[in-house]
Amino acid sequence: MKPIAWLFKFLLKAAIFFTLFAFALNNQSDVTVRFFFGRQWTTPMVLVVLGAFTAGLLVGVMGMVPRWWRQHRMTEAADPAEALSKPAAPPSTTVASGYDDAHLHGI
């Protein structure tokens, strides 16, 4: 890796870290989160904000996973040269009666 690229990545990570650190220091006051049925939770505001951010990030990633899988399958099927370079799958084992294992187990 080029030294300039490494330095740029390091400085970017450091800036993100110090920004989040300053955010946490500025939001130390306690807040009360009220749930249903009279339940409540008192915690520092930074935990509530970062928890909501993390939950939103997870929901967004989980919403994208099916599309990523679909695109991954399409790119695997669209590259015949790669399919030729892979070793062939071993032949399936069959029982003397002519049925494969899936039929024997009721699957």
Residue, then its C-alpha position, 0 to 999 in steps of 0.5 A: m500500500k502506498p504511504i500516502a494512502w495509508l496516511f490518509k486512511f489513518l487520518l480519516k479513522a482518527a478524525i471519525f474516532f475523535t468526532l465520536f469521542a467528542f460527541a460522547l463527552n458532550n452528551q453525558s447527561d442522563v435521559t429517561v427512556r419510557f417504554f410501555f406499561g410504565r417501564q422506564w430506563t435512565t441512561p446517558m444520552v450518548l448510549v441512547v443516540l448511539g443505540a438508535f444509530t446502531a439499530g438503524l444501521l442494522v435494519g438497513v443492512m438487513g434490508m440490503v442482504p437479500r439484494w446482495w445475495r441475489q446480485h451475488r448469485m447473478t454474478e456467479a451465473a453470469d461468468p461462464a469462464e469461472a464456472l469452467s475453471k471450477p472442478a466438477a462436482p462429484p457424481s451423486t450416489t444412487v441406491a440399487s433401486g434407482y432412487d437417490d438419498a433424498h427420496l429415501h429420507g422423504i425430503 
